[in-house]
Amino acid sequence: MPLIHECVVTTLTQTGKPHIAPLGLIEDGENWIIAPFRPSTTLTNLYSCNKVTASFTDNALIFAKLVTGNCDIPLLPILSWPAPRLADALAHAELEVIDIVEDDLRPRFVCKVRRIETYNPFLGMNRARAAVLEAAILSTRLNRLSREKIDQEIAYLKIAIDKTAGPIELEAWQLVLEKINTP
Ligand SMILES: Cc1cc2nc3c(=O)[nH]c(=O)nc-3n(C[C@H](O)[C@H](O)[C@H](O)COP(=O)(O)O)c2cc1C
């Protein structure tokens, strides 16, 4: 299995409007692959926008907001690159799509990494942040998983929240839980 980097990808619509979504970038030698399931806005944009940005952040609340429909996240322009980055990125990568592998379910966009820039230090792993990320991913798969499986996973992830969350992670956890528990 290749390593997957969870990040926030900025694509541009045909009119140049930025769109952000949490996605996993799949390592493929020196390239990274973006693989959005059909249908998605990111997928539509990728067919017309070949210069995209991956933002790497340790802010779990950004992932929680994005999966609960709040896309009002501050962005900043990048010099000489069209797709903006998260203002709260620790680092960003400029990715150029160089190949598209078509698939009925999940096309793959092979990207060359043109440049990586770092803004803030990464200060270590945190279990609560990882738990929010897992719960955020679960919340995008509610129609494909049984209620029993979801409840089991949430009960396990909550251990890390109870032991290691700060206020931002707690707020993020609550947001995602509300989504998961809203029928
Ligand atoms: C951490 C994380 C990683 C994700 N990775 C993917 C992915 O690799 N492919 C995908 O289709 N959806 C992924 N999702 C779900 C997408 O963010 C979600 O389907 C989103 O609605 C698609 O974006 P869009 O329609 O706004 O472009 C991920 C969600 C999270 C929270």
PDBQT file of the ligand as one rigid body, heavy atoms in Angstrom, charges set to zero:
ROOT
HETATM    1  C1  LIG A 201      -9.262  13.370   5.464  1.00  0.00    +0.000 C 
HETATM    2  C2  LIG A 201     -10.193  13.108   4.306  1.00  0.00    +0.000 A 
HETATM    3  C3  LIG A 201      -9.702  12.510   3.156  1.00  0.00    +0.000 A 
HETATM    4  C4  LIG A 201     -10.528  12.270   2.047  1.00  0.00    +0.000 A 
HETATM    5  N1  LIG A 201     -10.013  11.706   0.929  1.00  0.00    +0.000 NA
HETATM    6  C5  LIG A 201     -10.810  11.513  -0.152  1.00  0.00    +0.000 A 
HETATM    7  C6  LIG A 201     -10.280  10.978  -1.359  1.00  0.00    +0.000 A 
HETATM    8  O1  LIG A 201      -9.087  10.660  -1.464  1.00  0.00    +0.000 OA
HETATM    9  N2  LIG A 201     -11.142  10.817  -2.416  1.00  0.00    +0.000 N 
HETATM   10  C7  LIG A 201     -12.468  11.198  -2.328  1.00  0.00    +0.000 A 
HETATM   11  O2  LIG A 201     -13.203  11.075  -3.297  1.00  0.00    +0.000 OA
HETATM   12  N3  LIG A 201     -12.978  11.709  -1.195  1.00  0.00    +0.000 NA
HETATM   13  C8  LIG A 201     -12.189  11.874  -0.121  1.00  0.00    +0.000 A 
HETATM   14  N4  LIG A 201     -12.709  12.424   1.014  1.00  0.00    +0.000 N 
HETATM   15  C9  LIG A 201     -14.113  12.854   1.016  1.00  0.00    +0.000 C 
HETATM   16  C10 LIG A 201     -14.215  14.167   0.252  1.00  0.00    +0.000 C 
HETATM   17  O3  LIG A 201     -13.658  15.246   0.959  1.00  0.00    +0.000 OA
HETATM   18  C11 LIG A 201     -15.699  14.439   0.022  1.00  0.00    +0.000 C 
HETATM   19  O4  LIG A 201     -16.205  13.402  -0.754  1.00  0.00    +0.000 OA
HETATM   20  C12 LIG A 201     -15.946  15.734  -0.689  1.00  0.00    +0.000 C 
HETATM   21  O5  LIG A 201     -17.336  15.953  -0.696  1.00  0.00    +0.000 OA
HETATM   22  C13 LIG A 201     -15.528  15.754  -2.147  1.00  0.00    +0.000 C 
HETATM   23  O6  LIG A 201     -15.299  17.018  -2.442  1.00  0.00    +0.000 OA
HETATM   24  P1  LIG A 201     -16.127  18.011  -3.384  1.00  0.00    +0.000 P 
HETATM   25  O7  LIG A 201     -17.356  17.382  -3.967  1.00  0.00    +0.000 OA
HETATM   26  O8  LIG A 201     -16.469  19.165  -2.457  1.00  0.00    +0.000 OA
HETATM   27  O9  LIG A 201     -15.097  18.349  -4.370  1.00  0.00    +0.000 OA
HETATM   28  C14 LIG A 201     -11.894  12.642   2.129  1.00  0.00    +0.000 A 
HETATM   29  C15 LIG A 201     -12.402  13.247   3.293  1.00  0.00    +0.000 A 
HETATM   30  C16 LIG A 201     -11.554  13.476   4.365  1.00  0.00    +0.000 A 
HETATM   31  C17 LIG A 201     -12.113  14.126   5.613  1.00  0.00    +0.000 C 
ENDROOT
TORSDOF 0
